[in-house]
Amino acid sequence: MTPSLEVVVEALLFVADGPVEIARLERATGSSRDAVETALIELTRRYAERGVQLQRSGESVALVSAPETAELVTRFLGLEGSTRLSAAALETLAIVAYRQPVTRSEIEAIRGVNADHAIRVLQARGVIAEAGRRDSVGRPTLFATTFEFLQYFGLASLADLPALPEDFAAFADERQGTALAESATPIVVE
């Protein structure tokens, strides 16, 4: 008996050592994008009340433990210890999560302080990563969240992030605009 596409996709995600691109699932199964997406939707539905879930970031998916089991899984694997992030790291991570992809200077403009250390800590923890370069002067590095970010916070996808209060979003936009304007070199024409 030939297994269903859903069963095959589940098996491939189970044996994968990390996130898998949907295009790779298409190639491995010989199925269309729509068929793979349908299988992923059905797996997500089936896992709703289970100890595992599908986690999705962009064009990649992974099979991970459910967030409500995190404490027990951590203890079972012997990974207990300090996993807390500092306030500075959390502020930086929030900016990256809500503004991604974002440059270091944009982060610093919103926070109002140097973000080098916080960015290094977040990269070392694997919750943010370089996501390319901005096509502007100096080609600054862009940062975005990773699958580890989703796992750390127990999110299935970025769509699960809570909405920012409108006044905070406006504050961040204003703060970033003010900081960038203050850093601009004035041109004097005589």
N, C-alpha and C positions, 0 to 999 in steps of 0.2 A: 504494500500500500504506500503510495506517495504522500509524504507529509504536506500539509497546507503551507502556503506562503507565510502565514502568521507563525507557524511552528518553526519554519526554517529561519525566519528573521530573528525570532527569539533565541534560537540556538546560536546564531552568528553573534548576536550581541552578548550572549552569555560567555562565549569563549574569547571575545575581543579583549585586548589588554587596555582598552581606553575607548574614547569616543570614536564612532565610525561615521564616515560621511555617507549620506543617503545614496549618493551616486555609486559608492562602493557596494552597498547592499543591492542596488539595481544590477550591477555587473555580476556580482556573486550569484544572484538568484536567477538572472536572465529575465527579470520582470520589469514592467514599466514603472515609471515614477509614481503614477496614480495607484498602482497595485501595492507598491511598497508603502506609500503614505496610508492607504487603507489598512494595511496590516499593522502599521505603527499606531494608528488611531484605535484599532481594536485592542492591541496590547495595552495601551494607556488606560482604556476603559476597564479591562480585566484586572489591571494592577491597582485599581483605585482603593481596594480594601486589603491589599497584600503587603508583604514585607519588602517588596521591591517596587521600583517605578522606572518609567522611562524619563530620562532627562534630555532636554533638547536645547542646543545652542546653535543658532544659525542653521547650517546645513548638516550638522552632526547630531547623533543621538548616542546615548549610553544607557546601559542597564545598571542601576545603582540601588543601594539600600534606601528604604523609605526614611524620611527625616525623623519620624517619631521613634525610630529604632536607633538613632545615632548614639545615644548614651550607652546603650547595651552593647552595640557593635564595637564602639570604641573600647569599652572595658574588656570585651571578649578578645579583641585583637591585641590588648596590652598597649594601647596607644594613649593611655591617660597621661595627663600632664598639662602643662600650660599651653593652651591653644588660643588664649585670649589675645585680641589685638588692642593696641593702645588707642586712645581717643584720636590722636593725630592720624594713625593708620586707618581707623574707621571713617574719619572725615574724608580722607583722601579716597578711600574705597567707595564711599557713597557718591562722591563726585564722578569717579570713573564709571560706576554702575549706571548713573542717571544721564551722564553726558557722553558716553562712549560713542565712537572713539574720541579721545581727548588728549591734548598735549600737556606736557609738564607745565608750560607757562600758563595754560588755561586753568590748570589745577591750582597753581600758585596765585593766580589772579583772584580766584574765588575764595581760597583759604586765607590769603593775605600774608602767607609765610612760605619759606622755602619748603619744598616737598620732596627733596632728594632722598632723605632717610626713609620716609614713609613709603615712597615708591619702591625703594630697594627691599624693604621688609615685605611688602605685598608681593613683589616678584619672587622673593625667596620662598614665601608661603605658597606660591603658585596660584594666587587668586586673581592676579592681573598679569598680563603679558603684552609685549609689543605687538601691535596689530597693523604695522605698516608705517608709512611716512605721509605726512600732509604735503600736498602739492603746493607749497608756498616757499617763500624765502627761507633758506636754511634747512628745508625739508625736515621739520621736527618730527620726532618719534610720536606715534599715536599709541595710546594704551587702551585696552579693553579688558573686560572680565573674562574668566576662563570657566571650564567645567568645574574646577575645584571651587570656584566662587559659588556656583549653584549648589554644590554639595555642602559646602561650609554652612550655608544659610538655609539648606533644605528646600530649595526652589526647583521646580520642574523646568522652568524657563525664565527668561528675563521678563516675560509678560506677567509673572507672578510677583514682581516687585510692587510694594505698596505705592500708591500715588503720592507724589509730593504735594504738600499744601501749596496753593497758588501763590501765597505771599512769600514762601521760601524760594520758589522758582524765580519770581520777580526779583527778589533780593540777590540771588546768585547771578542773574543776568546783569543787574545793575552793578554789582561788585566787580564782575569780570570786565564790563565796559569801562568803568572808572579806572581800574588798574591798568588796562591797556592804553587808555587815553593818557594817563599820567606818565607812562613809560615811553610814549612817542616823543621823538626828537622834533622840536618845532623848527620850521623852515622860516628863515627871516629873509624877506625880499626888500632890498633897499633901492 
